[in-house]
Amino acid sequence: IGMNGGHSLAAMLLARPDLTVHVFDLFKWKYSRPVLELLNSTFPGRIVPHVGYSQDTLPPFAKRVESGELGKCDIIHVDGCKDMHCRASDLAWLKRASHNATLFLTDDLSLACPGAEKPC
């Protein structure tokens, strides 16, 4: 969740040639769509954009995963909304799209676990 300039996305795609990434982002900045176009031209067919607020785009995605239409996520990288309630909602939906060995990476951990001094 959260693509911004696409730096982390590019690094992940370069590191894993077999990786397909579902990107959840507002694509609201002037550079957002050009970055997506550049990455799509460099890594064709490996990026699936979900445009809009994650509270709107994650539930249908998670339901598709739960139904078996899409596979479970092996890695989840969350660097989207900075509101605690939004982040908690994102993590709850993403949990439904994960399996027991899914690696969760998150920015702003205090948003996911208020008051946490260590990972929750």
Backbone torsions as a table, in degrees:
resi	resn	phi	psi	omega
1	ILE	NA	127.1	179.5
2	GLY	92.0	108.7	-179.5
3	MET	-102.0	-38.5	-175.7
4	ASN	46.4	-117.2	-177.2
5	GLY	-82.4	-5.2	175.9
6	GLY	81.7	10.8	-176.4
7	HIS	-63.8	-49.6	179.5
8	SER	-65.4	-39.3	178.8
9	LEU	-60.3	-47.3	179.3
10	ALA	-61.3	-42.9	-179.9
11	ALA	-61.6	-43.1	-179.8
12	MET	-65.8	-42.6	-179.4
13	LEU	-66.8	-36.1	176.5
14	LEU	-68.3	-37.9	-176.8
15	ALA	-72.5	-31.4	-175.4
16	ARG	-129.2	97.1	-178.6
17	PRO	-65.0	-14.3	179.4
18	ASP	-96.7	3.8	-174.0
19	LEU	-81.5	133.0	169.0
20	THR	-114.2	132.6	-173.9
21	VAL	-118.2	129.9	170.7
22	HIS	-95.8	117.2	-176.7
23	VAL	-104.9	124.0	177.1
24	PHE	-109.1	114.3	-175.4
25	ASP	-157.5	156.0	176.4
26	LEU	-76.5	-24.0	-176.5
27	PHE	51.4	46.4	-174.3
28	LYS	-96.4	-14.7	-178.2
29	TRP	-84.3	157.0	-179.5
30	LYS	-57.9	-32.0	-177.1
31	TYR	-89.2	-9.8	-173.2
32	SER	-58.2	-54.3	-177.7
33	ARG	-68.4	-41.6	175.3
34	PRO	-59.1	-38.1	177.2
35	VAL	-63.3	-45.7	179.0
36	LEU	-61.5	-42.7	178.8
37	GLU	-62.4	-43.0	179.1
38	LEU	-62.7	-46.8	-179.8
39	LEU	-66.0	-37.7	177.1
40	ASN	-64.6	-35.8	179.5
41	SER	-73.5	-29.1	179.5
42	THR	-82.8	-34.7	-177.8
43	PHE	-126.7	66.5	-173.8
44	PRO	-60.2	135.0	176.1
45	GLY	75.8	6.0	-175.7
46	ARG	-107.3	-4.0	-178.9
47	ILE	-121.5	127.2	177.4
48	VAL	-115.3	104.6	-178.6
49	PRO	-81.9	141.2	174.0
50	HIS	-122.1	101.7	-172.3
51	VAL	-89.4	125.8	176.9
52	GLY	134.3	-175.6	178.7
53	TYR	-69.3	137.1	-177.9
54	SER	-60.7	-28.8	178.2
55	GLN	-64.7	-22.7	178.2
56	ASP	-95.8	-35.1	-172.8
57	THR	-92.5	-27.1	-179.1
58	LEU	-70.8	-43.4	-178.0
59	PRO	-55.9	-47.9	178.7
60	PRO	-64.8	-34.7	177.4
61	PHE	-63.1	-50.0	-178.7
62	ALA	-61.0	-37.8	178.5
63	LYS	-66.4	-35.8	176.6
64	ARG	-66.8	-37.3	177.0
65	VAL	-66.4	-46.8	-179.4
66	GLU	-61.9	-32.5	-179.6
67	SER	-76.0	-12.3	-177.9
68	GLY	92.5	-2.1	178.5
69	GLU	-65.5	-35.4	175.9
70	LEU	-121.6	151.2	178.0
71	GLY	-75.7	160.1	177.7
72	LYS	-68.1	153.5	-178.7
73	CYS	-81.6	134.0	176.7
74	ASP	-87.9	-32.9	179.3
75	ILE	-134.5	135.1	177.1
76	ILE	-127.4	124.6	-179.3
77	HIS	-117.6	117.2	-176.2
78	VAL	-115.3	115.1	175.2
79	ASP	-146.8	53.7	-177.1
80	GLY	-107.8	-123.4	-174.1
81	CYS	-55.1	148.8	-176.5
82	LYS	-105.3	7.2	178.0
83	ASP	-89.4	134.0	-175.9
84	MET	-58.3	-42.2	-177.8
85	HIS	-69.5	-39.1	176.3
86	CYS	-63.1	-46.2	-179.1
87	ARG	-62.8	-41.8	179.3
88	ALA	-63.2	-40.3	177.7
89	SER	-63.5	-46.0	178.4
90	ASP	-57.1	-47.5	-177.9
91	LEU	-65.1	-36.2	178.3
92	ALA	-64.7	-43.8	178.1
93	TRP	-67.8	-40.0	-179.2
94	LEU	-67.2	-32.3	176.3
95	LYS	-58.6	-36.9	-180.0
96	ARG	-69.7	-20.2	-180.0
97	ALA	-98.8	7.0	-175.9
98	SER	-111.1	173.8	173.2
99	HIS	-125.0	-179.0	-173.8
100	ASN	-62.8	-25.5	-177.7
101	ALA	-103.9	10.1	179.7
102	THR	-62.9	135.1	176.5
103	LEU	-91.9	120.8	177.6
104	PHE	-102.1	125.2	174.2
105	LEU	-117.3	131.1	-179.4
106	THR	-140.0	144.0	172.7
107	ASP	-94.3	153.2	177.5
108	ASP	59.7	57.1	-177.2
109	LEU	-55.3	-32.1	-178.6
110	SER	-62.3	-21.5	176.5
111	LEU	-74.5	-33.7	-178.9
112	ALA	-79.8	-33.8	-176.8
113	CYS	-135.3	80.1	-177.0
114	PRO	-53.1	131.7	178.8
115	GLY	81.0	-0.3	-177.0
116	ALA	-73.5	132.1	173.9
117	GLU	-99.8	-12.3	177.6
118	LYS	-142.6	163.0	-178.1
119	PRO	-55.2	142.7	179.9
120	CYS	-99.4	NA	NA
